[in-house]
Amino acid sequence: MDSFPKETHRYAFAMVKAARTMPVDMAEKLDHIKQLRFNVQLKELRKRINRRIT
């Protein structure tokens, strides 16, 4: 088992950390959080496409 958290966990932890100091809607607009969300969405989209192909 790897010691790094999954991408979804990284996104959730970053959101919680940022939301402690600012409103959630502002936290979602931060660049590093946008990138984490994009990576999670891309991974899920690839899974969905692969399921439809096979």
MDTraj code that builds the backbone (N, CA, C; nanometers):
import mdtraj as md
import numpy as np

residues = "MET ASP SER PHE PRO LYS GLU THR HIS ARG TYR ALA PHE ALA MET VAL LYS ALA ALA ARG THR MET PRO VAL ASP MET ALA GLU LYS LEU ASP HIS ILE LYS GLN LEU ARG PHE ASN VAL GLN LEU LYS GLU LEU ARG LYS ARG ILE ASN ARG ARG ILE THR".split()
xyz = np.array([
    [0.0834, -0.1179, 0.0000],
    [0.0000, 0.0000, 0.0000],
    [0.0881, 0.1246, 0.0000],
    [0.0584, 0.2172, -0.0918],
    [0.1413, 0.3361, -0.0989],
    [0.1059, 0.4331, 0.0133],
    [0.2021, 0.5183, 0.0469],
    [0.1824, 0.6096, 0.1589],
    [0.1126, 0.7389, 0.1181],
    [0.0974, 0.7623, -0.0117],
    [0.0322, 0.8840, -0.0578],
    [-0.1186, 0.8639, -0.0621],
    [-0.1938, 0.9656, -0.0224],
    [-0.3400, 0.9522, -0.0296],
    [-0.3875, 0.9517, -0.1734],
    [-0.5045, 0.8964, -0.1939],
    [-0.5623, 0.8951, -0.3274],
    [-0.5919, 1.0384, -0.3708],
    [-0.6086, 1.0552, -0.5006],
    [-0.6329, 1.1883, -0.5562],
    [-0.7593, 1.2516, -0.4973],
    [-0.8635, 1.1710, -0.4771],
    [-0.9872, 1.2254, -0.4193],
    [-0.9646, 1.2731, -0.2762],
    [-0.8801, 1.2017, -0.2029],
    [-0.8504, 1.2419, -0.0662],
    [-0.7691, 1.3708, -0.0650],
    [-0.6755, 1.3822, -0.1577],
    [-0.5971, 1.5062, -0.1656],
    [-0.6882, 1.6254, -0.1895],
    [-0.7841, 1.6082, -0.2801],
    [-0.8788, 1.7151, -0.3101],
    [-0.9606, 1.7503, -0.1858],
    [-1.0117, 1.6492, -0.1186],
    [-1.0946, 1.6726, 0.0000],
    [-1.0146, 1.7397, 0.1109],
    [-0.8925, 1.6949, 0.1352],
    [-0.8101, 1.7550, 0.2398],
    [-0.7740, 1.8995, 0.2065],
    [-0.7458, 1.9268, 0.0790],
    [-0.7143, 2.0641, 0.0377],
    [-0.8353, 2.1546, 0.0554],
    [-0.9538, 2.1031, 0.0228],
    [-1.0755, 2.1828, 0.0397],
    [-1.1011, 2.2134, 0.1874],
    [-1.0853, 2.1151, 0.2720],
    [-1.1082, 2.1357, 0.4155],
    [-1.0092, 2.2375, 0.4704],
    [-0.8835, 2.2234, 0.4325],
    [-0.7804, 2.3144, 0.4810],
    [-0.8086, 2.4581, 0.4366],
    [-0.8455, 2.4755, 0.3095],
    [-0.8732, 2.6096, 0.2581],
    [-1.0027, 2.6657, 0.3154],
    [-1.1016, 2.5809, 0.3369],
    [-1.2312, 2.6264, 0.3865],
    [-1.2240, 2.6740, 0.5312],
    [-1.1187, 2.6398, 0.5996],
    [-1.1031, 2.6886, 0.7376],
    [-1.0763, 2.8384, 0.7407],
    [-1.0169, 2.8905, 0.6340],
    [-0.9787, 3.0311, 0.6339],
    [-1.0612, 3.1178, 0.5395],
    [-1.1462, 3.0550, 0.4559],
    [-1.2255, 3.1321, 0.3599],
    [-1.3520, 3.0554, 0.3258],
    [-1.4489, 3.1218, 0.2638],
    [-1.5701, 3.0507, 0.2202],
    [-1.5376, 2.9427, 0.1166],
    [-1.6185, 2.8404, 0.1122],
    [-1.5931, 2.7257, 0.0259],
    [-1.5917, 2.7656, -0.1218],
    [-1.6815, 2.8541, -0.1617],
    [-1.6852, 2.8921, -0.3030],
    [-1.5576, 2.9632, -0.3453],
    [-1.4954, 3.0364, -0.2541],
    [-1.3664, 3.0996, -0.2853],
    [-1.2553, 2.9954, -0.2869],
    [-1.2646, 2.8989, -0.1972],
    [-1.1625, 2.7940, -0.1905],
    [-1.1613, 2.7110, -0.3185],
    [-1.2791, 2.6875, -0.3765],
    [-1.2862, 2.6087, -0.5001],
    [-1.2198, 2.6793, -0.6174],
    [-1.2024, 2.8096, -0.6095],
    [-1.1428, 2.8853, -0.7181],
    [-0.9908, 2.8924, -0.7109],
    [-0.9312, 2.8410, -0.6042],
    [-0.7856, 2.8401, -0.5929],
    [-0.7254, 2.7462, -0.6974],
    [-0.6128, 2.7867, -0.7542],
    [-0.5539, 2.7118, -0.8649],
    [-0.5188, 2.5680, -0.8297],
    [-0.4562, 2.5462, -0.7131],
    [-0.4159, 2.4091, -0.6801],
    [-0.5366, 2.3197, -0.6559],
    [-0.6450, 2.3755, -0.6054],
    [-0.7656, 2.2961, -0.5838],
    [-0.8353, 2.2678, -0.7163],
    [-0.8351, 2.3644, -0.8072],
    [-0.8901, 2.3409, -0.9417],
    [-0.8159, 2.2272, -1.0106],
    [-0.6828, 2.2260, -0.9963],
    [-0.6025, 2.1223, -1.0604],
    [-0.6318, 1.9854, -1.0005],
    [-0.6461, 1.9775, -0.8690],
    [-0.6793, 1.8504, -0.8048],
    [-0.8159, 1.8009, -0.8509],
    [-0.9151, 1.8891, -0.8579],
    [-1.0483, 1.8512, -0.9029],
    [-1.0448, 1.8041, -1.0475],
    [-0.9690, 1.8728, -1.1317],
    [-0.9565, 1.8346, -1.2713],
    [-0.8971, 1.6943, -1.2840],
    [-0.7943, 1.6656, -1.2058],
    [-0.7314, 1.5328, -1.2103],
    [-0.8298, 1.4237, -1.1696],
    [-0.9099, 1.4488, -1.0680],
    [-1.0092, 1.3507, -1.0224],
    [-1.1142, 1.3289, -1.1311],
    [-1.1632, 1.4379, -1.1906],
    [-1.2646, 1.4270, -1.2945],
    [-1.2111, 1.3559, -1.4175],
    [-1.0877, 1.3841, -1.4554],
    [-1.0265, 1.3196, -1.5709],
    [-1.0112, 1.1692, -1.5490],
    [-0.9697, 1.1314, -1.4296],
    [-0.9540, 0.9891, -1.3977],
    [-1.0878, 0.9164, -1.4077],
    [-1.1939, 0.9773, -1.3540],
    [-1.3261, 0.9157, -1.3606],
    [-1.3779, 0.9089, -1.5039],
    [-1.3507, 1.0108, -1.5834],
    [-1.3928, 1.0096, -1.7228],
    [-1.3231, 0.8976, -1.7992],
    [-1.1945, 0.8790, -1.7736],
    [-1.1220, 0.7696, -1.8396],
    [-1.1800, 0.6343, -1.8022],
    [-1.2143, 0.6167, -1.6754],
    [-1.2766, 0.4913, -1.6315],
    [-1.4082, 0.4685, -1.7056],
    [-1.4871, 0.5737, -1.7169],
    [-1.6177, 0.5642, -1.7833],
    [-1.6021, 0.5294, -1.9307],
    [-1.5080, 0.5928, -1.9973],
    [-1.4839, 0.5652, -2.1389],
    [-1.4363, 0.4221, -2.1563],
    [-1.3458, 0.3782, -2.0730],
    [-1.2946, 0.2409, -2.0832],
    [-1.4041, 0.1384, -2.0603],
    [-1.4986, 0.1665, -1.9703],
    [-1.6100, 0.0752, -1.9478],
    [-1.6999, 0.0642, -2.0703],
    [-1.7202, 0.1764, -2.1382],
    [-1.8094, 0.1755, -2.2557],
    [-1.7425, 0.1044, -2.3738],
    [-1.6113, 0.1114, -2.3839],
    [-1.5385, 0.0492, -2.4951],
    [-1.5335, -0.1023, -2.4795],
    [-1.5097, -0.1480, -2.3575],
    [-1.4946, -0.2922, -2.3364],
    [-1.6247, -0.3615, -2.3118],
])
top = md.Topology()
chain = top.add_chain()
for i, resn in enumerate(residues, 1):
    res = top.add_residue(resn, chain, resSeq=i)
    for name in ("N", "CA", "C"):
        top.add_atom(name, md.element.get_by_symbol(name[0]), res)
traj = md.Trajectory(xyz[None], top)
